Structure formats: structure tokens, C-alpha cells
């Protein structure tokens, strides 16, 4: 036990908690959006049990992933078609490809549903189309998929399982505390649900990009970098990702503020949203 209470482990724990908080926000966003599809009286229970089961399974997944990544880091398939595709594929590559593809599919499906003509009319019935058990299952599965990025990033910080597990549990407690707040905010500000889905879309693209150098990083061999038509598949930098998210949020805030301003001006009898002009005849006396 005393071996765990070292300055290095405590420092790693702080870094991991921060990392889990940043990388786990998109997960919390998904939980808040998906739980609203459950019947009104079950939504709180769905979020609670979804998060509890997901955190427990994430700890199990962490242990399994540590073993698998080390055991299966050697590429099991190598492409050698210069000018078309080169590089290697290992277990981590498949994890990123599957996770990124599934997240993109989920985001695109939800955005398409929002754009459908019958979206507003069917919204209430669509929420009750899935049982609480189905929603909990989806939340747990998506939580595990979202976990790949954070777990792989966490393993890069430390290999001490106890420190990793503690960071996951603490982040799970934080998710339980914030789930209601995020869900209530999305319920009152439905336009931000669209913003959340586009952030999920970007997360999926980030995971797909991570698949390119996965085998190369594991084996410390640059020749295993996946290159398609002479263009290496490289991950989006964290700075670019955060900048994209900040820009999306800023645009949404400015746009919603402008719409409220226009609505207020229309309510005051100025439908064009422009200053009223005097239409009194000019050059007339008396």
C-alpha cells in the first residue's frame, strides 16, 4: 500500500483525473442525450444505473486492455502496396477504427433524425420507443467505446492498475454528480443537443485518425504507419480538437443570442429587426 502513496503516483492520479474529465465530457453528453429517450419517470434511474454499470465495466475493461495491448501489440496484418496503402494493423488499430466508426454512425443517425420532416411530431413517441433496459444497455456499450480513447491515453501516463482504476472511479462519481445538470440544461436549451452531436462527430473523426499510427507507436517502428495514397493517416492534435469544440460552442452561443435579440425586436413590433424610420413627408410645412 505504501508503494502506491508515492509522489509520482499521486501526480499521475491528478493528471489522470483531469484527463478523464476532459475526455469523458463527450461521454456525459451522450448519456444525457440518450437517456431522454426513456420514459419520463425512468430517466433518472437510467442515467444512474447506466453510469454505475459503465464505470464498473470500464475498470474491468482497463485490466483486460492492459493485457491485450501488451500481448497483441505486434501487427497481425501488414499492407505493402506502395502508392495505394502501406502500414500495419494491430489490436489498437481495430479498437480505434471500430470505436470511431460507431460514434460517427450514431451522431449522423441522430442528426438525420433531427432533420426529418416528422421529427417534431414524432419526438414524444420516439422517446418512449425504447425501454429503460435498452437505454441502459446502449449507455453501457457507448461508455465502453468512449473508454478506448481515455484508457489508451491513461495507459500512456502510467501502468499502475490501482492508480488507473482510482482515476476511473473518481471520474464516474463526477459523472453521476453532473448528469442531472447537463440533462436539465439540454432539456431547456434543445439547440445545444445538435451542438453535442456535432462534437460527437468530431470525436469519431479523432478516433479514426488515431488508428493510423497505433501499430507504429506500439512497435516503435515508423514503417508501420498507415499510409493511404501517399497520405499518412495521422490523428488530429488535441489542440485542434479543443479549438474546433470552442469555435462550435462560440458560434452556437452567438447565434442563440442573436436569435433571442431578433425575437425580442419582433415581439416589440419591428419584424425586420431594424431601427424604426420616420415616414413623415419631407419638405412640407404646416
VONU-588724 format. One line per field, with one value per residue: residue number from 1; residue in one letter; z, x, y of N, C-alpha, C in turn. Coordinates in steps of 0.001 Angstrom, whole numbers, plus 500000, padded with zeros to 6 digits. Example, Ala and Ser with C-alpha at 12.3 -4.5 7.8 and 13.67 -1.06 7.14 Angstrom:
REM VONU-588724
pos = 1	2
code = a	s
n_up = 507800	507080
n_east = 513190	512850
n_north = 494310	497750
ca_up = 507800	507140
ca_east = 512300	513670
ca_north = 495500	498940
c_up = 507800	507870
c_east = 513200	512900
c_north = 496700	500030
REM end
This chain:
REM VONU-588724
pos = 1	2	3	4	5	6	7	8	9	10	11	12	13	14	15	16	17	18	19	20	21	22	23	24	25	26	27	28	29	30	31	32	33	34	35	36	37	38	39	40	41	42	43	44	45	46	47	48	49	50	51	52	53	54	55	56	57	58	59	60	61	62	63	64	65	66	67	68	69	70	71	72	73	74	75	76	77	78	79	80	81	82	83	84	85	86	87	88	89	90	91	92	93	94	95	96	97	98	99	100	101	102	103	104	105	106	107	108	109	110	111	112	113	114	115	116	117	118	119	120	121	122	123	124	125	126	127	128	129	130	131	132	133	134	135	136	137	138	139	140	141	142	143	144	145	146	147	148	149	150	151	152	153	154	155	156	157	158	159	160	161	162	163	164	165	166	167	168	169	170	171	172	173	174	175	176	177	178	179	180	181	182	183	184	185	186	187	188	189	190	191	192	193	194	195	196	197	198	199	200	201	202	203	204	205	206	207	208	209	210	211	212	213	214	215	216	217	218	219	220	221	222	223	224	225	226	227	228	229	230	231	232	233	234	235	236	237	238	239	240	241	242	243	244	245	246	247	248	249	250	251	252	253	254	255	256	257	258	259	260	261	262	263	264	265	266	267	268	269	270	271	272	273	274	275	276	277	278	279	280	281	282	283	284	285	286
code = x	x	x	x	x	x	x	x	x	x	x	x	x	x	x	x	x	x	x	x	x	x	x	x	x	x	x	x	x	x	x	x	x	x	x	x	x	x	x	x	x	x	x	x	x	x	x	x	x	x	x	x	x	x	x	x	x	x	x	x	x	x	x	x	x	x	x	x	x	x	x	x	x	x	x	x	x	x	x	x	x	x	x	x	x	x	x	x	x	x	x	x	x	x	x	x	x	x	x	x	x	x	x	x	x	x	x	x	x	x	x	x	x	x	x	x	x	x	x	x	x	x	x	x	x	x	x	x	x	x	x	x	x	x	x	x	x	x	x	x	x	x	x	x	x	x	x	x	x	x	x	x	x	x	x	x	x	x	x	x	x	x	x	x	x	x	x	x	x	x	x	x	x	x	x	x	x	x	x	x	x	x	x	x	x	x	x	x	x	x	x	x	x	x	x	x	x	x	x	x	x	x	x	x	x	x	x	x	x	x	x	x	x	x	x	x	x	x	x	x	x	x	x	x	x	x	x	x	x	x	x	x	x	x	x	x	x	x	x	x	x	x	x	x	x	x	x	x	x	x	x	x	x	x	x	x	x	x	x	x	x	x	x	x	x	x	x	x	x	x	x	x	x	x	x	x	x	x	x	x	x	x	x	x	x	x
n_up = 500000	500817	498741	496755	497559	496557	495413	492652	491813	492961	491590	488977	489334	489679	487165	485568	486481	485617	482870	482416	482975	480937	478567	479109	478882	476450	476621	478820	477682	475680	477279	478552	476375	475237	477370	477488	475807	477125	479032	480815	483670	484196	483528	485291	486795	484720	483892	486273	486781	484336	484322	486657	486046	483734	484666	486384	484513	482965	484541	484588	481842	481566	482882	481224	478795	479266	479378	476811	474998	475423	474855	472247	470656	468497	465010	463190	460598	457661	455315	452070	449647	447789	447126	447171	449656	452710	455731	459141	460987	464174	467368	468727	466567	465393	467498	467589	464986	464954	467173	466453	464001	464840	466584	464837	463131	464941	465637	463103	462468	464462	463889	461309	461926	463330	461269	459787	458385	459974	462486	464685	465208	465926	468111	470831	470871	469960	472044	473826	472532	473153	475724	479258	479943	477481	476919	479041	478353	475885	476801	478449	476551	474751	476534	477035	474516	474232	476177	475145	473997	476243	478002	476594	476400	479109	479884	478729	480501	482997	484189	486426	487829	490011	490366	487905	487995	490202	489243	487254	488774	490339	488304	487416	489613	489479	487039	487775	489506	487815	485794	485972	485902	483366	481710	482334	481461	478682	478140	478501	476683	473745	471350	471861	471906	469298	468886	470656	469343	467030	468180	469075	466582	465700	467611	466834	464370	465326	466689	464524	463201	465078	464602	462571	463319	465327	465429	464733	466870	468967	468347	467968	465387	462539	459983	460107	460141	458917	455579	453071	449675	449482	451552	454862	457570	460137	463574	464722	466269	469810	470458	468113	468146	470557	469913	467753	469062	470840	468996	467793	470033	470628	468282	468447	470833	470188	467999	469146	470948	469170	467857	469964	470340	467894	468113	470278	469214	467179	468719	469780	467728	465486	462852	461042	462460	462524	463151	463715	461192	460395	458543	457804	455604	453725	453464	453674	454886	457618
n_east = 500824	501932	503660	502105	501500	503202	504978	505097	503019	500804	500909	500507	497907	496429	496817	495577	492913	492185	492521	490598	488314	488288	488277	486030	483804	482378	481270	479525	477832	476647	475291	473427	471898	470940	469537	467205	465489	464218	461244	459644	459520	461530	463998	465937	466735	467741	470009	471515	471979	473072	475502	476741	477031	478555	480937	481896	482292	484150	486443	486972	487394	489665	491631	491618	492313	494910	496278	495715	496668	499385	499919	498944	500260	501901	501720	499167	498587	499967	500156	501464	501523	502813	502076	499407	498385	500059	501548	500822	498474	497206	495878	495100	494662	492320	490557	490384	489391	486887	485590	485634	484213	481692	480842	480674	478658	476500	476203	475636	473276	471508	471532	470437	467909	466927	466671	464629	461305	459163	460156	459586	456908	456975	458566	457896	456762	458945	460721	459692	460028	461988	462859	463656	465668	466874	467960	469796	471533	472525	473821	475811	477275	478121	479593	481733	482878	483585	485469	487810	489545	490213	491240	493429	494930	495344	496883	499222	500198	500637	501346	500377	497931	496163	496212	495196	492618	491524	491367	489435	487165	486783	486244	483870	482182	482067	480707	478199	477361	477139	475404	472590	472507	473594	471727	469320	469979	470240	467623	466252	467512	467351	468691	471359	471657	472026	474525	476008	475883	477356	479834	480297	480556	482983	484652	484525	485878	488395	489124	489272	491463	493424	493891	495731	498616	498758	499840	502460	503348	503146	505062	507273	508136	508375	507733	505415	503361	500209	499617	497776	497316	499663	499312	499723	497791	497019	496567	494215	495428	495334	495082	493941	491521	490293	490176	488382	486067	485665	485194	482801	481074	481194	480095	477495	476563	476690	474949	472514	472103	471774	469444	467620	467618	466531	463999	462975	462864	461002	458797	458317	457164	458711	459364	461473	463733	465135	466083	463343	462076	461277	458433	457380	456211	458596	459806	457436	455382	453404
n_north = 498792	501248	501590	502617	505171	507235	510173	510324	508572	509872	512292	511337	510404	512776	513965	512012	512107	514654	514211	512189	513667	515604	514013	512565	514173	514185	511696	511957	513795	512254	510362	512040	512910	510468	509292	510729	509514	507556	506619	509312	509048	507252	508197	509284	507029	505472	506938	506804	503969	503311	504745	503692	500893	501162	502352	500336	498261	499533	499572	496839	496516	498088	496554	494278	495455	496391	493999	492923	494867	494823	492151	491832	493699	493380	493719	492044	492058	493319	495889	496244	497874	499979	503386	502905	501591	501287	499957	498832	496765	496416	495275	497647	499357	498306	498746	501573	502073	500728	501936	504723	504660	503709	505726	507927	506976	506871	509623	510802	509455	510406	513157	513123	512199	514399	516204	515210	515364	514571	514803	516597	516042	513376	513243	512908	510324	508932	509008	507205	504887	503117	500830	501303	499432	498881	501403	501680	499602	500578	502896	501802	500289	502321	503838	502146	502105	504802	504724	503665	505576	507211	505291	504206	506530	506987	504778	505453	507284	506021	502685	501561	499735	500182	502970	503813	502632	503977	506610	506277	505545	507864	509722	508601	509060	511838	512090	511063	513076	515266	514550	515042	517834	518474	517152	518498	521054	520585	519901	522284	523875	523104	523478	523075	520381	519587	520747	519161	516686	517202	517606	515018	513830	514923	513779	511090	511255	511969	509599	507814	508893	508277	505625	505333	505663	503732	501043	501634	503228	501391	499470	500989	501617	503321	502499	501112	502868	503739	504449	505921	506144	507656	509422	509861	508533	510440	511377	513863	516739	517381	520050	521149	519783	520721	523432	523371	522522	524663	526742	525825	525898	528655	529794	528745	529921	532675	532730	531843	533918	536059	535252	535397	538147	539052	537876	539298	541887	541508	540881	543333	544646	545197	543744	543412	543713	546077	549520	551685	553845	557220	558048	560400	562955	564830	568176	569593	572082	573203
ca_up = 500000	500874	497436	495910	498033	496182	494763	491227	491645	493276	490453	487863	489625	489386	485703	485021	486799	484668	481546	482356	482959	479602	477570	479467	478701	475328	477125	479627	476734	475056	478292	478763	475186	475040	478469	477265	475003	478041	479612	481705	485043	484323	483008	486359	487078	483553	483962	487441	486575	483151	484713	487618	485327	482790	485404	486820	483346	482464	485328	484051	480505	481743	483178	480022	477749	479587	478985	475367	474251	475531	474206	470823	470052	467220	463909	462627	459163	457143	453920	451351	448284	447663	446310	447475	451101	453426	457182	459886	461795	465379	468153	468983	465313	465259	468540	467148	463783	465318	468045	465682	463031	465521	467106	463683	462702	465917	465518	461821	462558	465275	463157	460221	462520	463663	460034	459126	458420	461070	463741	465777	465525	466486	469160	472087	470734	469749	473337	474520	471649	473747	477142	480097	479869	476216	477043	479909	477556	474924	477548	478873	475372	474252	477529	476816	473276	474558	477104	474461	473858	477549	478589	475890	476807	480511	479966	478343	481658	483994	484040	487747	487687	491110	490082	486775	488440	491092	488401	486583	489768	490684	487159	487409	490641	488931	486039	488484	490081	486763	484779	486063	485490	481913	481093	482507	480575	477307	478005	478399	475535	472812	470254	472228	471626	467973	469106	471258	468328	466147	468936	468990	465227	465676	468420	465982	463406	466087	466931	463251	462964	465999	464116	461644	463906	466512	465369	464698	468230	469818	467997	467769	464020	461686	458744	460328	459994	457786	454552	452010	448512	449845	452617	456154	458441	461398	464465	464934	467514	470863	470352	467031	468596	471527	469194	466988	470004	471329	467911	467681	471175	470479	467210	468946	471828	469482	467176	470001	471462	468088	467631	471040	470074	466813	468621	471126	468346	466511	469719	470004	466543	464461	462275	460291	463366	462217	463814	463035	460480	460276	457174	457634	454344	453872	452707	453797	456024	458004
ca_east = 500000	502807	504290	501199	501443	504424	504716	504858	501679	499827	500925	499846	496476	495865	496813	494581	491574	491952	492387	489293	487277	488262	487876	484742	482688	481555	480527	478437	476924	475883	474389	472346	471037	470309	468621	465938	464630	463494	460053	459974	459728	462663	465231	466936	467250	468519	471322	472248	472458	473935	476834	477309	477456	479604	482190	482366	482813	485338	487579	487272	487959	491022	492510	491708	493016	496339	496819	495595	497529	500763	500018	498604	500813	502527	500737	498804	498430	500775	499911	502684	501154	503281	501233	498000	498285	501146	501431	500419	497254	497233	494643	494732	494145	490927	489780	490132	488554	485521	485028	485402	483145	480407	480460	480258	477359	475494	475980	474984	471908	470703	471395	469487	466574	466504	466354	463488	460100	458272	460918	458908	455669	457216	459582	457413	456634	460270	461379	459194	460162	462963	462641	464796	466734	467579	468739	470936	472458	473190	474719	476963	478077	478772	480585	482911	483512	484242	486568	489036	490454	490708	492047	494714	495690	495723	497959	500455	500670	501155	500921	499940	496498	495410	496096	494279	491262	491060	491006	488176	486089	486553	485579	482498	481434	481834	479656	476924	477003	476872	474470	471299	472686	473762	470461	468349	470402	469889	466168	465809	468196	467402	469629	472683	471697	472646	475938	476610	476019	478475	481056	480482	481036	484405	485330	484655	486955	489653	489451	489700	492825	494330	494163	496857	499929	498633	500822	503796	503688	503294	506291	508345	508602	507639	507303	504085	502383	499307	499672	496811	497570	500797	498913	499659	496642	497567	495496	494035	496069	494392	494854	492985	490219	489712	489871	487156	484949	485453	484578	481410	480327	481109	479129	476149	476190	476448	473752	471323	471912	471254	468058	466809	467509	465564	462675	462539	462529	459741	457734	458064	456525	459684	459643	462723	464863	465919	465543	462191	462389	460139	457943	456675	456607	459645	459669	456074	455174	452017
ca_north = 500000	502419	501764	503386	506552	507949	511456	510070	508012	510915	513224	510645	510341	514103	514115	511093	512617	515747	513603	511526	514702	516212	513023	511985	515095	513733	510544	512501	514423	511175	509809	512993	512906	509161	508978	511415	508648	506670	507255	510429	508636	506321	508795	509426	505684	505043	507585	506300	502605	503299	505212	502743	499687	501519	502561	499019	497539	500241	499079	495507	496717	498599	495419	493447	496206	496401	492700	492716	495788	494332	490845	491918	494909	493024	493743	490749	492238	494426	496251	496629	498249	501369	504248	502616	501515	500617	500081	497644	496800	495584	495315	499038	499912	497874	499423	502949	502057	500358	502965	505942	504425	503579	507040	508734	506456	507294	511064	511072	508936	511315	514426	512861	512120	515757	516917	514590	516192	514160	514772	517289	515370	512055	513312	512333	508876	508357	508868	506030	503737	502204	500561	501712	498429	499098	502637	501371	498791	501463	503781	500996	499956	503527	504226	501314	502564	506065	504460	503256	506717	507638	504212	504149	507721	506817	503798	506142	508054	505083	501289	501100	499480	500790	504401	503934	502302	505036	507749	505941	505593	509276	510356	508088	509800	513180	511966	510917	514368	516255	514038	515731	519227	518508	516743	519584	522147	520218	519899	523672	524504	521989	523723	522573	518953	519498	521034	517975	515639	517549	517337	513565	513545	515249	512757	509916	511520	511917	508190	507222	509349	507589	504272	505340	505384	502874	499957	502233	503645	500203	498750	501981	501386	504253	501852	500536	503944	503501	505491	505630	507002	508523	510354	509151	508788	510953	511849	515292	517158	517750	521490	521364	519273	521641	524677	523130	522485	526035	527505	525371	526426	530111	530078	528432	530932	533942	532581	531800	535273	536887	534851	535972	539583	539220	537530	540403	543013	541176	540977	544759	545199	545574	542423	543349	543796	547276	550701	552275	555077	558115	558117	561681	563646	565836	569410	570080	572973	573434
c_up = 500000	499542	496497	496275	497782	495473	493283	491000	491932	492147	489249	488074	489307	487878	485082	485299	485843	483262	481385	482283	481571	478566	477868	479266	477564	475733	477940	478738	476076	476045	478494	477600	475090	476132	478285	476380	475869	478529	480689	483123	485266	483983	484073	486693	485948	483595	485102	487180	485340	483506	485661	486907	484382	483493	485868	485657	482775	483228	484843	482683	480593	481979	481934	478942	477997	479134	477458	474570	474279	474771	472695	470155	468716	466116	463386	461136	458729	455674	453287	449876	448090	446694	446564	448989	451672	454929	457821	460713	462984	466144	468381	467740	465151	466282	468097	465938	464136	466163	467293	464709	463685	466061	465973	463202	463637	465773	464231	461844	463333	464571	462020	460748	462846	462421	459320	459348	459624	462409	464903	466179	466230	467675	470453	471990	470569	471077	474066	473681	472233	475237	477951	480023	478597	476298	477913	479140	476573	475632	477962	477681	474844	475224	477337	475551	473512	475434	476386	474392	475202	478188	477922	476249	478246	480669	479569	479502	482692	483718	485372	487735	488771	490870	488945	487208	489327	490289	487705	487550	490129	489547	487052	488423	490145	487880	486682	489020	489017	485778	484788	485544	483979	481207	481169	481599	479137	477092	477815	477189	474463	471675	470565	472068	470259	468086	469683	470257	467366	466862	468929	467625	465119	466473	467609	464965	464094	466306	465654	462930	463850	465503	463230	462254	465075	466533	465400	466091	469134	469596	467829	466391	463077	460388	458870	460307	458769	456853	453414	450894	448841	450891	453934	456936	459806	462262	464505	466259	468533	470814	469278	467448	469554	470867	468416	467895	470506	470258	467754	468807	471038	469419	467708	469938	471151	468677	468015	470606	470417	467798	468718	470827	468984	467296	469487	470277	467601	467476	470009	468774	465480	463771	461533	461181	463107	462937	463020	462410	460367	458811	456937	456366	454626	453048	452735	455012	456310	457557
c_east = 500859	503505	503424	501210	502761	504040	504392	503441	500590	499746	500222	498336	495791	495760	495722	493157	491220	491718	491027	488159	487139	487729	486508	483565	481778	480716	479315	477383	476037	474863	473187	471362	470250	469273	467259	464994	463837	462226	460437	460307	460934	464006	466321	467573	468127	469918	472154	472829	473336	475355	477504	477853	478616	480946	482765	482976	484054	486583	487986	487939	489396	492000	492721	492536	494522	496987	496830	496549	498974	500928	499848	499159	501496	501477	500461	498517	499228	500459	501216	502368	501530	502419	499756	497793	499462	500911	500931	499169	497437	495919	494171	494132	492663	490028	489412	489206	487097	484867	484700	484255	481776	479921	479980	478878	476249	475161	475229	473529	471006	470492	470391	468065	466042	466067	465141	462240	459232	458977	460146	457631	455874	458158	459114	457312	457981	460986	460924	459342	461120	462682	463836	465962	467552	468470	469973	471982	473236	474201	475981	477866	478823	479840	481871	483644	484238	485475	487876	490038	491051	491589	493408	495580	496186	496890	499294	501042	501298	500626	500426	498422	495680	495195	495107	492836	490691	490619	489671	487002	485760	485839	484131	481623	481106	480727	478289	476439	476567	475789	473149	471402	472778	472450	469423	468683	470009	468376	465644	466408	468421	468399	471023	472789	472341	474145	476642	476831	477160	479819	481348	481031	482534	485210	485533	485770	488317	490077	489901	491137	493840	494703	495403	498193	499897	499693	502243	504247	503942	504628	507484	508993	507769	507147	505911	502990	501518	499325	498748	496998	498580	500447	498817	498406	497182	496429	495418	494687	495009	494079	493832	491594	489556	489343	488570	485935	484630	484771	483103	480550	480136	480078	477702	475677	475847	475155	472484	471040	471313	469787	467138	466600	466481	464146	462110	462111	461222	458568	457370	457494	457469	460157	460951	463946	465744	465305	464384	462586	461112	459739	457149	457133	457620	459300	458275	455989	453700	451153
c_north = 501259	502674	502596	504869	507277	509237	511255	509555	509049	511943	512624	510593	511665	514317	513252	511560	513753	515195	512933	512547	515312	515233	512433	512908	514659	512526	511001	513144	513371	510589	510729	512991	511602	508862	509647	510612	507673	507373	508256	509977	507754	506950	508903	508070	505180	505643	507007	504915	502497	503684	504220	501502	499997	501706	501224	498237	498215	499804	497689	495628	497214	497458	494554	494140	496237	495102	492536	493603	495316	493022	490943	493179	494633	493025	492337	490844	493467	494651	496697	496858	499710	502177	504034	502579	500737	500804	498803	497864	495873	495760	496750	499694	499573	498556	500836	502988	501761	501452	504240	505790	504369	504918	507947	508294	506932	508774	511405	510607	509891	512654	514261	512805	513510	516528	516342	515440	515861	514160	515378	516571	514054	512072	512637	510829	508217	508142	507615	504771	502704	502043	501058	500736	498590	500336	502396	500573	499658	502360	503026	500696	501173	504010	503430	501742	503885	505838	504165	504399	507102	506573	504133	505360	507574	505853	504422	506941	507140	503684	500717	500967	500182	502281	504642	503690	503403	506264	507514	506049	507040	509995	509880	508797	511206	513154	511826	512268	515369	515828	514797	517165	519336	518174	517852	520759	521845	520238	521323	524386	523439	522205	523187	521063	518713	519747	519822	516870	515941	517374	515839	513172	513812	514225	511483	510069	511448	510462	507496	507623	508641	506188	504218	504976	504396	501779	500503	502650	502435	499510	499668	501796	502247	503617	501238	501600	503676	504705	505080	506644	508099	509591	509588	509532	509186	511470	513363	515666	517569	519247	521817	520922	520262	522974	524535	523158	523889	526882	527121	525960	527933	530495	529845	529484	532251	533867	532570	533177	536200	536550	535400	537468	539847	538933	538663	541594	542760	541309	542427	545443	545671	544311	542326	543409	544999	548475	551286	553598	555921	558197	559394	562354	564724	567074	569994	570990	573065	572328
REM end
